[in-house]
């Protein structure tokens, strides 16, 4: 992704900001309601931002929202871009680059995911401890721009351990029982077969989805601190004897909306002010 494109998008957003954001938020299917809690919001429809793709998926509003959330300056993606929509990995991760250029030091990435771990249940919130890139592609392929990040970023601790501890402490204070696990990123848009889910479980996956991994790779490349949260919206294929639908995903995320909001707001409210 050309540096000039990042700067053009950043300049457009900066022209309408009074304060630089500290924390980026990427809100997955059915989870965009968090952006509605931002105070003194300034909204940027994706279609108006130079070089931004447009979100085409139900449950993704398709706009950036900036403002104050629990005392912190945030910038939230209310809807994301997916590889399966036909966008390149560089387009999928372009907003991460722009948020970094705007000044964020940390990013919280959320998603709706299918549960692979049989101890999970729909409605659980899972802190992502690691991921498996099963997409067959990578946003860092091609020439590397050293101004964006180093050629070979270390992925051994991409999900910030201090943030994971902080999130667990927040869950305990709120009385929330949150899971931890490994997220598998697949391309989609078809849901997995039961045989594929058995394979992913053997690989060590606890949840599976069609997003997050590209953005996390770009965030690590950019030197951002990362916290990932999955909402287990359904059990993956073959675990329960029922068909999988996007409607079920949205329905489940709506049911856990209040717990999700309380959890993320508490994480942000009590996050130390350090870069």
C-alpha positions in Angstrom: 0.0 0.0 0.0 1.6 3.3 -1.1 2.6 5.7 1.6 1.0 8.5 -0.4 -2.4 6.8 -0.2 -2.1 6.4 3.6 -1.1 10.1 3.9 -4.1 11.2 1.8 -6.6 9.3 3.8 -5.0 10.5 7.1 -5.0 14.1 6.0 -8.7 13.9 5.1 -9.5 12.6 8.6 -7.1 14.9 10.4 -8.8 17.9 8.8 -11.9 17.1 10.9 -10.3 16.1 14.2 -9.5 18.2 17.2 -7.6 15.5 19.1 -5.4 12.6 17.9 -6.8 9.1 18.7 -4.9 6.9 21.2 -6.7 3.6 20.6 -8.0 2.0 17.5 -11.1 -0.3 17.5 -12.1 -2.7 14.8 -15.7 -3.9 15.5 -16.8 -7.2 13.9 -20.2 -8.5 12.9 -23.0 -7.3 15.2 -20.5 -5.6 17.5 -20.5 -2.1 15.9 -22.9 -0.9 18.6 -19.9 0.0 20.7 -19.2 2.9 18.4 -22.6 4.4 19.3 -21.2 4.9 22.9 -18.5 7.2 21.7 -19.0 10.8 23.0 -18.7 13.9 20.8 -18.4 11.6 17.8 -17.1 12.6 14.4 -18.2 10.2 11.7 -16.5 9.4 8.4 -18.4 7.1 5.9 -15.9 4.9 4.2 -17.0 6.0 0.8 -15.8 9.5 1.6 -12.3 8.6 2.8 -9.7 8.6 0.0 -8.6 5.1 -1.0 -10.9 3.3 1.6 -12.8 0.3 0.3 -16.5 0.0 1.2 -18.0 -2.7 3.5 -20.5 -4.9 1.8 -21.5 -7.3 4.6 -24.7 -7.2 6.6 -24.0 -6.1 10.2 -21.2 -3.8 9.2 -22.3 -0.1 9.1 -19.3 1.1 7.0 -17.9 4.1 8.8 -15.1 5.4 11.0 -16.2 7.0 14.3 -13.8 9.1 16.3 -14.3 10.7 19.7 -14.0 9.9 23.5 -14.8 6.6 25.0 -14.4 6.1 28.8 -11.9 9.0 29.0 -9.8 7.9 26.0 -9.6 9.2 22.5 -10.6 6.4 20.1 -11.1 5.8 16.5 -13.5 2.9 15.7 -14.2 1.0 12.5 -17.9 0.3 12.6 -17.6 -2.6 10.1 -14.5 -4.0 8.5 -13.3 -5.3 5.2 -12.8 -9.0 4.4 -10.6 -10.9 1.9 -13.7 -12.8 0.7 -15.3 -9.6 -0.5 -12.7 -9.5 -3.2 -10.4 -7.0 -1.6 -6.6 -7.5 -1.5 -4.9 -8.1 1.8 -3.4 -4.6 1.5 -6.9 -3.1 1.1 -8.2 -5.1 4.1 -5.4 -3.8 6.3 -5.3 -0.2 4.9 -7.4 1.2 7.8 -4.8 -0.2 10.3 -2.1 1.8 8.4 -4.2 4.9 8.5 -5.0 4.6 12.2 -1.3 4.2 13.0 -0.5 7.3 10.9 -3.2 9.2 12.9 -1.4 8.4 16.1 -2.8 5.3 17.8 -0.5 3.3 20.0 -2.8 0.3 20.6 -5.6 -1.5 18.7 -8.5 -3.7 19.9 -9.7 -6.1 17.2 -13.0 -7.9 17.7 -14.9 -10.5 15.7 -17.7 -13.0 15.7 -16.3 -16.5 15.5 -17.4 -20.1 15.4 -16.5 -22.2 18.4 -14.1 -25.1 17.7 -13.4 -25.8 21.4 -16.2 -28.1 22.6 -16.0 -26.5 26.0 -17.2 -23.2 24.6 -20.8 -22.2 24.0 -22.5 -19.5 21.9 -22.4 -16.2 23.6 -19.0 -16.7 25.2 -16.3 -14.0 24.9 -12.9 -15.3 24.1 -9.6 -13.4 24.5 -7.3 -14.3 21.6 -4.0 -15.6 22.9 -2.6 -16.5 19.4 -3.7 -17.1 15.9 -3.3 -19.5 12.9 -3.2 -17.9 9.5 -5.1 -20.4 7.3 -5.9 -17.9 4.6 -3.1 -18.7 2.2 -2.1 -15.1 1.9 -0.4 -12.3 3.9 -0.7 -8.5 3.8 3.1 -8.2 4.0 3.7 -10.0 0.7 5.6 -7.9 -1.9 8.1 -5.1 -1.5 8.5 -3.9 2.1 8.2 -0.2 3.0 10.6 0.3 5.9 8.7 3.4 6.9 5.7 1.2 7.8 7.6 -1.6 9.5 10.5 -4.1 9.3 10.7 -6.8 6.6 10.4 -9.7 9.0 8.2 -8.9 12.0 8.3 -11.2 15.0 4.9 -12.8 15.6 5.8 -14.8 18.7 3.9 -12.4 21.1 1.7 -10.4 18.9 -1.3 -10.5 21.3 0.1 -8.2 24.1 0.5 -10.2 27.3 0.0 -7.2 29.6 -3.2 -6.4 27.8 -4.4 -10.0 28.2 -3.8 -9.8 31.9 -5.5 -6.5 32.1 -8.5 -7.8 30.2 -8.8 -10.8 32.5 -8.6 -8.5 35.5 -11.4 -6.4 34.1 -13.5 -9.5 33.5 -13.0 -10.7 37.1 -14.1 -7.2 38.4 -17.3 -7.4 36.3 -18.0 -11.0 37.2 -17.7 -12.1 33.5 -16.5 -15.6 32.7 -14.3 -15.1 29.6 -12.5 -17.8 27.6 -9.0 -17.7 26.1 -7.9 -19.4 23.0 -6.4 -19.6 19.5 -8.2 -18.0 16.6 -8.0 -19.5 13.1 -8.4 -17.2 10.2 -10.0 -18.7 7.1 -10.9 -16.9 3.9 -14.6 -17.7 3.8 -17.2 -16.9 2.7 -18.4 -20.5 3.0 -18.5 -21.9 6.5 -16.2 -24.8 7.2 -17.1 -28.5 6.8 -17.2 -30.7 9.8 -14.0 -32.4 8.6 -12.3 -29.0 8.3 -13.3 -28.2 11.8 -11.9 -31.5 13.1 -8.6 -30.6 11.3 -8.5 -27.1 12.8 -9.1 -28.5 16.3 -6.2 -30.9 15.7 -4.1 -27.9 14.7 -4.9 -26.3 18.1 -7.6 -23.9 17.1 -10.3 -22.9 19.6 -12.4 -20.5 17.3 -12.6 -19.8 13.6 -13.5 -16.8 11.6 -13.0 -14.9 8.3 -11.2 -11.8 9.6 -8.8 -10.4 12.2 -5.6 -12.2 11.2 -4.7 -9.8 8.4 -5.3 -6.8 10.5 -3.3 -8.2 13.4 -0.3 -9.0 11.1 -0.4 -5.4 9.8 -0.7 -4.0 13.4 2.3 -6.0 14.6 4.2 -4.8 11.5 3.3 -1.2 12.4 4.4 -1.7 16.0 1.0 -1.4 17.6 0.0 -3.2 20.8 -2.8 -5.6 20.1 -5.8 -7.0 22.1 -8.1 -9.4 20.3 -11.6 -10.5 21.4 -13.9 -13.0 19.8 -17.6 -13.4 20.4 -18.4 -17.0 20.0 -21.6 -16.6 17.9 -22.2 -20.2 17.1 -20.6 -23.6 17.4 -18.6 -24.6 14.3 -19.8 -27.2 11.8 -20.3 -30.8 13.1 -20.5 -29.9 16.8 -24.2 -29.2 16.9 -26.7 -30.8 14.6 -27.9 -27.5 13.0 -27.2 -25.4 9.9 -24.9 -22.3 10.1 -26.2 -18.9 9.1 -25.1 -15.3 9.2 -28.5 -14.5 10.8 -27.5 -16.7 13.8 -24.2 -14.8 14.1 -25.9 -11.4 14.3 -28.6 -12.8 16.7 -26.1 -14.1 19.1 -23.9 -10.9 19.2 -27.1 -9.0 19.9 -27.8 -11.3 22.9 -24.3 -10.7 24.4 -24.3 -7.0 23.5 -24.5 -5.7 27.1 -21.7 -8.0 28.4 -19.5 -7.1 25.4 -20.1 -3.3 26.0 -19.4 -3.5 29.7 -16.3 -5.6 29.1 -14.7 -3.4 26.4 -15.6 -0.1 28.1 -14.0 -1.4 31.4 -10.9 -2.4 29.5 -10.6 1.0 27.9 -11.5 3.0 31.0 -8.8 1.3 33.1 -6.1 1.0 30.4 -3.0 2.8 31.6 -2.2 6.0 29.7 1.1 4.9 28.2 2.3 4.6 24.7 
